[in-house]
Structures are given as C-alpha cells and as structure tokens.
Amino acid sequence: MTKQQANWSPYDNNGGSCVAIAGADYCVIAADTRMSSGYNILTREYSKICKLADKAVMASSGFQADVNALQKHLAARHLTYQHQHNKQMSCPAMAQLLSNTLYYKRFFPYYAFNVLGGLDSEGKGCVFTYDAVGSYERVGYSSQGSGSTLIMPFLDNQLKSPSPLLFPALDAVTPLSESEAVDLVKTVFASATERDIYTGDKLEIVVLNAGGIHREYMELRKD
C-alpha cells in the first residue's frame, strides 16, 4: 500500500483577468471582479485594481493574499518616497520599484501577476507588464491572469505592437482613441468570459488621462 500524505501549499490561484492599453495621452486599465478558488466563487465584487499614485494604477491577478501584501508594501514605500521628495512617484519610477520589490522576494515570490498602467513625464500612456519575480517590459498593451491566453491573441490581432527589436525603437502606444480603447477592452472581456470560468461577473475599467482618473463598470456573465 502506497503511503499517502496531505500536500499543503502556501499558494492558491484566485483567477481573474487584467488588461491595460496605453494611448497617446491616456491609459486604460481593466479587470474583472470575480475571485475564485477551484470551482468555488468566493466573491463577485472583488476589485483587482489598485491606485498606487496619481499617475500609476496596478491591476493584479494570481493569489489575492499575496497581491494584498504587495499593495500594502508598495503603499508604504510610496509614502516614504513622498516624505523624502515632496512629490508623487512617476509611473516609470513605480514600475522600477515594483520590479525591485518582486525580485527581492524571488526565492519565496509574491504569487501575483501584475500589469501597471499610467502616464509618463511627457503625459503619454505607458503600460508595464510583469512576471512573478520582477522581470518587466514597457509595452503598448498587455494582459495578465487566467484569461490572458485568450485575450492577448485578440489584442495582438487588433493592435499589432511594433517589434522591440526595431532600431530606432518605435513608440509602443496604440493608435486608438480613448473611447475606442475602452470599447475594445469591453469586447475582449465579453469574449474571454465565454470561455474562462475564472473570469466574469463584472468588469471594472479605470481610465487615466490629463483630467485625472475615472472608473466605469460593465456587467459580465455570472455563470
């Protein structure tokens, strides 16, 4: 008779999907509000989007306990930065801080898959995409989470980002207007919800532009 033992893991994957699209003068960050564990829906009203600074917003999927710990750590680091420099952190600076924070935990990582969006010092939209141990890249659009394998091909087809190998480097921002980008995000989530059981219930969309931050919501499938 084979010996059986209970396997315990410090991690869980609570599912959900995140998307960010950078434009010439705006950035759209969106995520669904379903939080699951296995075949159970724990809540239908969980926001995966966190405002880190006036011009930097992070959306995270993965293990939401680790995401919550990561958000608290970044908030504390940002508060220290504001006291020392008397200003808010820029989005590219926050991107580097997030990378460093994930990397120093690389031997027991935050099980969080993040996409950071905002505006850079020139007012252009910027999106940074991450793996769990801090490797990151500035892109025109990105997706993370359980539905990302369904969403990224759709975005690639619609937006066709220039190759990072081109020289001189081309601007990664997308050619869409703000309203077109929001409509595209709604379309990709409606599509992903049909096939991914961990994505659904409600879509939260955050738009950053020169006028500030505004949110909107769209209902998704609840089954």
Secondary structure as a PSIPRED ss2 file (coil, helix, strand):
# PSIPRED VFORMAT (PSIPRED V4.0)

   1 M C   1.000  0.000  0.000
   2 T C   1.000  0.000  0.000
   3 K C   1.000  0.000  0.000
   4 Q C   1.000  0.000  0.000
   5 Q C   1.000  0.000  0.000
   6 A C   1.000  0.000  0.000
   7 N C   1.000  0.000  0.000
   8 W C   1.000  0.000  0.000
   9 S C   1.000  0.000  0.000
  10 P C   1.000  0.000  0.000
  11 Y C   1.000  0.000  0.000
  12 D C   1.000  0.000  0.000
  13 N C   1.000  0.000  0.000
  14 N C   1.000  0.000  0.000
  15 G C   1.000  0.000  0.000
  16 G C   1.000  0.000  0.000
  17 S E   0.000  0.000  1.000
  18 C E   0.000  0.000  1.000
  19 V E   0.000  0.000  1.000
  20 A E   0.000  0.000  1.000
  21 I E   0.000  0.000  1.000
  22 A E   0.000  0.000  1.000
  23 G C   1.000  0.000  0.000
  24 A C   1.000  0.000  0.000
  25 D C   1.000  0.000  0.000
  26 Y E   0.000  0.000  1.000
  27 C E   0.000  0.000  1.000
  28 V E   0.000  0.000  1.000
  29 I E   0.000  0.000  1.000
  30 A E   0.000  0.000  1.000
  31 A E   0.000  0.000  1.000
  32 D E   0.000  0.000  1.000
  33 T C   1.000  0.000  0.000
  34 R C   1.000  0.000  0.000
  35 M E   0.000  0.000  1.000
  36 S E   0.000  0.000  1.000
  37 S E   0.000  0.000  1.000
  38 G C   1.000  0.000  0.000
  39 Y C   1.000  0.000  0.000
  40 N E   0.000  0.000  1.000
  41 I E   0.000  0.000  1.000
  42 L E   0.000  0.000  1.000
  43 T E   0.000  0.000  1.000
  44 R C   1.000  0.000  0.000
  45 E C   1.000  0.000  0.000
  46 Y C   1.000  0.000  0.000
  47 S C   1.000  0.000  0.000
  48 K C   1.000  0.000  0.000
  49 I E   0.000  0.000  1.000
  50 C E   0.000  0.000  1.000
  51 K E   0.000  0.000  1.000
  52 L E   0.000  0.000  1.000
  53 A E   0.000  0.000  1.000
  54 D C   1.000  0.000  0.000
  55 K C   1.000  0.000  0.000
  56 A E   0.000  0.000  1.000
  57 V E   0.000  0.000  1.000
  58 M E   0.000  0.000  1.000
  59 A E   0.000  0.000  1.000
  60 S E   0.000  0.000  1.000
  61 S E   0.000  0.000  1.000
  62 G E   0.000  0.000  1.000
  63 F C   1.000  0.000  0.000
  64 Q H   0.000  1.000  0.000
  65 A H   0.000  1.000  0.000
  66 D H   0.000  1.000  0.000
  67 V H   0.000  1.000  0.000
  68 N H   0.000  1.000  0.000
  69 A H   0.000  1.000  0.000
  70 L H   0.000  1.000  0.000
  71 Q H   0.000  1.000  0.000
  72 K H   0.000  1.000  0.000
  73 H H   0.000  1.000  0.000
  74 L H   0.000  1.000  0.000
  75 A H   0.000  1.000  0.000
  76 A H   0.000  1.000  0.000
  77 R H   0.000  1.000  0.000
  78 H H   0.000  1.000  0.000
  79 L H   0.000  1.000  0.000
  80 T H   0.000  1.000  0.000
  81 Y H   0.000  1.000  0.000
  82 Q H   0.000  1.000  0.000
  83 H H   0.000  1.000  0.000
  84 Q H   0.000  1.000  0.000
  85 H H   0.000  1.000  0.000
  86 N C   1.000  0.000  0.000
  87 K C   1.000  0.000  0.000
  88 Q C   1.000  0.000  0.000
  89 M C   1.000  0.000  0.000
  90 S C   1.000  0.000  0.000
  91 C H   0.000  1.000  0.000
  92 P H   0.000  1.000  0.000
  93 A H   0.000  1.000  0.000
  94 M H   0.000  1.000  0.000
  95 A H   0.000  1.000  0.000
  96 Q H   0.000  1.000  0.000
  97 L H   0.000  1.000  0.000
  98 L H   0.000  1.000  0.000
  99 S H   0.000  1.000  0.000
 100 N H   0.000  1.000  0.000
 101 T H   0.000  1.000  0.000
 102 L H   0.000  1.000  0.000
 103 Y H   0.000  1.000  0.000
 104 Y H   0.000  1.000  0.000
 105 K C   1.000  0.000  0.000
 106 R C   1.000  0.000  0.000
 107 F C   1.000  0.000  0.000
 108 F C   1.000  0.000  0.000
 109 P C   1.000  0.000  0.000
 110 Y C   1.000  0.000  0.000
 111 Y C   1.000  0.000  0.000
 112 A E   0.000  0.000  1.000
 113 F E   0.000  0.000  1.000
 114 N E   0.000  0.000  1.000
 115 V E   0.000  0.000  1.000
 116 L E   0.000  0.000  1.000
 117 G E   0.000  0.000  1.000
 118 G E   0.000  0.000  1.000
 119 L E   0.000  0.000  1.000
 120 D C   1.000  0.000  0.000
 121 S C   1.000  0.000  0.000
 122 E C   1.000  0.000  0.000
 123 G C   1.000  0.000  0.000
 124 K C   1.000  0.000  0.000
 125 G E   0.000  0.000  1.000
 126 C E   0.000  0.000  1.000
 127 V E   0.000  0.000  1.000
 128 F E   0.000  0.000  1.000
 129 T E   0.000  0.000  1.000
 130 Y E   0.000  0.000  1.000
 131 D C   1.000  0.000  0.000
 132 A C   1.000  0.000  0.000
 133 V C   1.000  0.000  0.000
 134 G C   1.000  0.000  0.000
 135 S C   1.000  0.000  0.000
 136 Y E   0.000  0.000  1.000
 137 E E   0.000  0.000  1.000
 138 R E   0.000  0.000  1.000
 139 V E   0.000  0.000  1.000
 140 G C   1.000  0.000  0.000
 141 Y E   0.000  0.000  1.000
 142 S E   0.000  0.000  1.000
 143 S E   0.000  0.000  1.000
 144 Q E   0.000  0.000  1.000
 145 G E   0.000  0.000  1.000
 146 S C   1.000  0.000  0.000
 147 G C   1.000  0.000  0.000
 148 S H   0.000  1.000  0.000
 149 T H   0.000  1.000  0.000
 150 L H   0.000  1.000  0.000
 151 I H   0.000  1.000  0.000
 152 M H   0.000  1.000  0.000
 153 P H   0.000  1.000  0.000
 154 F H   0.000  1.000  0.000
 155 L H   0.000  1.000  0.000
 156 D H   0.000  1.000  0.000
 157 N H   0.000  1.000  0.000
 158 Q H   0.000  1.000  0.000
 159 L H   0.000  1.000  0.000
 160 K C   1.000  0.000  0.000
 161 S C   1.000  0.000  0.000
 162 P C   1.000  0.000  0.000
 163 S C   1.000  0.000  0.000
 164 P C   1.000  0.000  0.000
 165 L C   1.000  0.000  0.000
 166 L C   1.000  0.000  0.000
 167 F C   1.000  0.000  0.000
 168 P C   1.000  0.000  0.000
 169 A C   1.000  0.000  0.000
 170 L C   1.000  0.000  0.000
 171 D C   1.000  0.000  0.000
 172 A C   1.000  0.000  0.000
 173 V C   1.000  0.000  0.000
 174 T C   1.000  0.000  0.000
 175 P C   1.000  0.000  0.000
 176 L C   1.000  0.000  0.000
 177 S C   1.000  0.000  0.000
 178 E H   0.000  1.000  0.000
 179 S H   0.000  1.000  0.000
 180 E H   0.000  1.000  0.000
 181 A H   0.000  1.000  0.000
 182 V H   0.000  1.000  0.000
 183 D H   0.000  1.000  0.000
 184 L H   0.000  1.000  0.000
 185 V H   0.000  1.000  0.000
 186 K H   0.000  1.000  0.000
 187 T H   0.000  1.000  0.000
 188 V H   0.000  1.000  0.000
 189 F H   0.000  1.000  0.000
 190 A H   0.000  1.000  0.000
 191 S H   0.000  1.000  0.000
 192 A H   0.000  1.000  0.000
 193 T H   0.000  1.000  0.000
 194 E H   0.000  1.000  0.000
 195 R H   0.000  1.000  0.000
 196 D C   1.000  0.000  0.000
 197 I C   1.000  0.000  0.000
 198 Y C   1.000  0.000  0.000
 199 T C   1.000  0.000  0.000
 200 G C   1.000  0.000  0.000
 201 D C   1.000  0.000  0.000
 202 K E   0.000  0.000  1.000
 203 L E   0.000  0.000  1.000
 204 E E   0.000  0.000  1.000
 205 I E   0.000  0.000  1.000
 206 V E   0.000  0.000  1.000
 207 V E   0.000  0.000  1.000
 208 L E   0.000  0.000  1.000
 209 N E   0.000  0.000  1.000
 210 A C   1.000  0.000  0.000
 211 G C   1.000  0.000  0.000
 212 G E   0.000  0.000  1.000
 213 I E   0.000  0.000  1.000
 214 H E   0.000  0.000  1.000
 215 R E   0.000  0.000  1.000
 216 E E   0.000  0.000  1.000
 217 Y E   0.000  0.000  1.000
 218 M E   0.000  0.000  1.000
 219 E E   0.000  0.000  1.000
 220 L C   1.000  0.000  0.000
 221 R C   1.000  0.000  0.000
 222 K C   1.000  0.000  0.000
 223 D C   1.000  0.000  0.000
